[in-house]
Amino acid sequence: MHCRALGVRLTAQRKEVLELLLRRGGSAKAYDLQDDMRARHGRVAPSTVYRALEFLMDQHLVHRVDALNTFIVCNAEHAAHHPLLLVCSNCEAVTELHDDKAYEAVQKTLRQAGAGFVESEIEVKGTCGKCRSQKPGAERETAATAKG
């Protein structure tokens, strides 16, 4: 429905890549998706998967997480957006946030610094709440790190 509303075609191959990504919990590397397709169809070129992922990214259905060299299914319902991706360095979980004001503030700061390279997602690496809570003394460490 999303693609139809935008006037673009979700081919069977693109739909399959999205389905396989969802079957992997909404996060996977391109080569994992290629392996999944190969298991179904035999030989599949990496370019087949990458073209499908590029289309899905263009339609804001999937995001590339550079920090992990992986792709995630978008959790937003709107078409044009700029997510903030929180990437856990420990468990590799990715949390997608949508805060247009925060995104614009980062964009403004980068423009003022003479940089204009942020066009889509912004990735922030750190440790998620679940990993922090599982690590003994995590609260003290976080507070000490914050004090510098």
C-alpha positions as a Markdown table, in Angstrom:
| # | Residue | x | y | z |
|---|---|---|---|---|
| 1 | Met | 0.0 | 0.0 | 0.0 |
| 2 | His | 2.9 | 2.4 | 0.9 |
| 3 | Cys | 4.5 | 1.9 | -2.5 |
| 4 | Arg | 1.3 | 2.1 | -4.4 |
| 5 | Ala | 0.5 | 5.4 | -2.8 |
| 6 | Leu | 3.9 | 6.7 | -3.9 |
| 7 | Gly | 3.5 | 5.4 | -7.4 |
| 8 | Val | 6.4 | 2.9 | -7.2 |
| 9 | Arg | 6.4 | -0.8 | -7.8 |
| 10 | Leu | 7.1 | -3.3 | -5.0 |
| 11 | Thr | 8.2 | -6.2 | -7.2 |
| 12 | Ala | 8.2 | -9.8 | -6.0 |
| 13 | Gln | 11.9 | -9.7 | -5.5 |
| 14 | Arg | 11.8 | -6.5 | -3.4 |
| 15 | Lys | 8.9 | -7.8 | -1.4 |
| 16 | Glu | 10.9 | -11.1 | -0.7 |
| 17 | Val | 13.9 | -9.1 | 0.5 |
| 18 | Leu | 11.7 | -7.2 | 2.9 |
| 19 | Glu | 10.0 | -10.4 | 4.0 |
| 20 | Leu | 13.3 | -12.1 | 4.7 |
| 21 | Leu | 14.5 | -9.0 | 6.7 |
| 22 | Leu | 11.3 | -9.2 | 8.8 |
| 23 | Arg | 11.9 | -13.0 | 9.3 |
| 24 | Arg | 15.3 | -12.2 | 10.7 |
| 25 | Gly | 13.7 | -9.9 | 13.3 |
| 26 | Gly | 13.9 | -6.8 | 11.2 |
| 27 | Ser | 17.7 | -6.6 | 11.1 |
| 28 | Ala | 20.2 | -8.4 | 8.9 |
| 29 | Lys | 23.3 | -8.0 | 6.8 |
| 30 | Ala | 22.9 | -8.1 | 3.0 |
| 31 | Tyr | 24.9 | -11.3 | 2.7 |
| 32 | Asp | 22.6 | -13.0 | 5.2 |
| 33 | Leu | 19.6 | -12.0 | 3.1 |
| 34 | Gln | 21.5 | -13.3 | 0.0 |
| 35 | Asp | 22.0 | -16.6 | 1.8 |
| 36 | Asp | 18.3 | -16.8 | 2.6 |
| 37 | Met | 17.4 | -16.1 | -1.1 |
| 38 | Arg | 20.0 | -18.6 | -2.2 |
| 39 | Ala | 18.4 | -21.3 | 0.0 |
| 40 | Arg | 15.1 | -20.6 | -1.8 |
| 41 | His | 16.2 | -20.0 | -5.4 |
| 42 | Gly | 19.7 | -21.3 | -5.8 |
| 43 | Arg | 22.3 | -18.8 | -7.1 |
| 44 | Val | 21.5 | -15.2 | -6.3 |
| 45 | Ala | 23.9 | -12.3 | -7.1 |
| 46 | Pro | 24.7 | -9.8 | -4.3 |
| 47 | Ser | 23.7 | -7.0 | -6.6 |
| 48 | Thr | 20.1 | -8.5 | -6.6 |
| 49 | Val | 19.9 | -8.0 | -2.9 |
| 50 | Tyr | 21.6 | -4.6 | -2.8 |
| 51 | Arg | 19.3 | -3.3 | -5.6 |
| 52 | Ala | 16.2 | -4.4 | -3.6 |
| 53 | Leu | 17.6 | -2.9 | -0.4 |
| 54 | Glu | 18.4 | 0.4 | -2.2 |
| 55 | Phe | 14.8 | 0.6 | -3.4 |
| 56 | Leu | 13.5 | -0.2 | 0.1 |
| 57 | Met | 15.7 | 2.5 | 1.6 |
| 58 | Asp | 14.5 | 5.0 | -1.1 |
| 59 | Gln | 11.0 | 4.3 | 0.0 |
| 60 | His | 11.9 | 4.7 | 3.7 |
| 61 | Leu | 10.9 | 1.1 | 4.5 |
| 62 | Val | 14.5 | 0.1 | 5.4 |
| 63 | His | 17.5 | 1.9 | 6.9 |
| 64 | Arg | 21.1 | 1.1 | 6.6 |
| 65 | Val | 23.0 | 1.1 | 9.9 |
| 66 | Asp | 26.6 | 1.9 | 8.9 |
| 67 | Ala | 28.0 | 1.2 | 12.4 |
| 68 | Leu | 26.9 | -2.4 | 12.1 |
| 69 | Asn | 27.0 | -2.8 | 8.3 |
| 70 | Thr | 23.4 | -4.0 | 8.5 |
| 71 | Phe | 19.9 | -3.1 | 7.4 |
| 72 | Ile | 16.8 | -2.6 | 9.6 |
| 73 | Val | 13.1 | -2.4 | 8.9 |
| 74 | Cys | 11.8 | 1.2 | 9.5 |
| 75 | Asn | 9.4 | 1.4 | 12.4 |
| 76 | Ala | 7.8 | 4.7 | 11.3 |
| 77 | Glu | 4.5 | 5.1 | 9.5 |
| 78 | His | 5.4 | 8.3 | 7.6 |
| 79 | Ala | 7.2 | 8.4 | 4.3 |
| 80 | Ala | 9.7 | 11.3 | 4.6 |
| 81 | His | 11.6 | 11.3 | 7.8 |
| 82 | His | 15.1 | 11.4 | 9.3 |
| 83 | Pro | 15.5 | 8.9 | 12.1 |
| 84 | Leu | 18.0 | 9.0 | 14.9 |
| 85 | Leu | 19.4 | 5.5 | 15.2 |
| 86 | Leu | 20.8 | 4.5 | 18.7 |
| 87 | Val | 23.2 | 1.6 | 18.2 |
| 88 | Cys | 24.3 | -0.5 | 21.1 |
| 89 | Ser | 28.0 | -1.3 | 20.9 |
| 90 | Asn | 27.5 | -4.3 | 23.1 |
| 91 | Cys | 24.4 | -6.2 | 21.8 |
| 92 | Glu | 24.1 | -4.4 | 18.5 |
| 93 | Ala | 20.4 | -3.6 | 19.1 |
| 94 | Val | 19.2 | -0.6 | 17.2 |
| 95 | Thr | 16.5 | 1.8 | 18.5 |
| 96 | Glu | 14.9 | 4.1 | 15.9 |
| 97 | Leu | 13.8 | 7.5 | 17.2 |
| 98 | His | 12.0 | 10.2 | 15.4 |
| 99 | Asp | 12.7 | 13.7 | 16.7 |
| 100 | Asp | 12.6 | 16.3 | 13.9 |
| 101 | Lys | 13.7 | 19.0 | 16.3 |
| 102 | Ala | 16.8 | 17.1 | 17.4 |
| 103 | Tyr | 17.6 | 16.1 | 13.8 |
| 104 | Glu | 17.3 | 19.8 | 12.7 |
| 105 | Ala | 19.5 | 20.9 | 15.6 |
| 106 | Val | 22.3 | 18.5 | 14.5 |
| 107 | Gln | 21.9 | 19.6 | 10.8 |
| 108 | Lys | 22.1 | 23.2 | 11.9 |
| 109 | Thr | 25.3 | 22.6 | 13.9 |
| 110 | Leu | 26.9 | 20.7 | 11.1 |
| 111 | Arg | 26.0 | 23.5 | 8.5 |
| 112 | Gln | 27.5 | 26.1 | 10.9 |
| 113 | Ala | 30.7 | 24.0 | 11.1 |
| 114 | Gly | 30.8 | 23.9 | 7.3 |
| 115 | Ala | 29.7 | 20.3 | 7.0 |
| 116 | Gly | 26.7 | 19.4 | 4.9 |
| 117 | Phe | 27.0 | 15.6 | 4.7 |
| 118 | Val | 24.1 | 14.5 | 6.9 |
| 119 | Glu | 21.2 | 13.7 | 4.6 |
| 120 | Ser | 19.4 | 10.9 | 6.2 |
| 121 | Glu | 19.9 | 8.8 | 9.3 |
| 122 | Ile | 22.1 | 9.9 | 12.2 |
| 123 | Glu | 23.7 | 7.1 | 14.2 |
| 124 | Val | 24.6 | 7.4 | 17.8 |
| 125 | Lys | 26.7 | 4.6 | 19.3 |
| 126 | Gly | 26.6 | 3.7 | 23.0 |
| 127 | Thr | 25.2 | 1.1 | 25.4 |
| 128 | Cys | 21.5 | 0.4 | 25.6 |
| 129 | Gly | 19.6 | 0.3 | 28.9 |
| 130 | Lys | 19.3 | -3.5 | 28.8 |
| 131 | Cys | 23.1 | -4.0 | 28.5 |
| 132 | Arg | 23.8 | -1.3 | 31.1 |
| 133 | Ser | 21.4 | -2.9 | 33.6 |
| 134 | Gln | 23.0 | -6.4 | 33.1 |
| 135 | Lys | 26.5 | -5.1 | 33.8 |
| 136 | Pro | 27.5 | -5.0 | 37.5 |
| 137 | Gly | 28.1 | -1.4 | 38.7 |
| 138 | Ala | 26.8 | 0.0 | 35.4 |
| 139 | Glu | 25.0 | 2.9 | 37.1 |
| 140 | Arg | 28.1 | 4.0 | 38.9 |
| 141 | Glu | 30.2 | 3.7 | 35.7 |
| 142 | Thr | 27.7 | 5.7 | 33.7 |
| 143 | Ala | 27.7 | 8.5 | 36.3 |
| 144 | Ala | 31.5 | 8.5 | 36.5 |
| 145 | Thr | 31.8 | 8.7 | 32.7 |
| 146 | Ala | 29.3 | 11.6 | 32.6 |
| 147 | Lys | 31.3 | 13.5 | 35.1 |
| 148 | Gly | 34.4 | 13.1 | 33.0 |
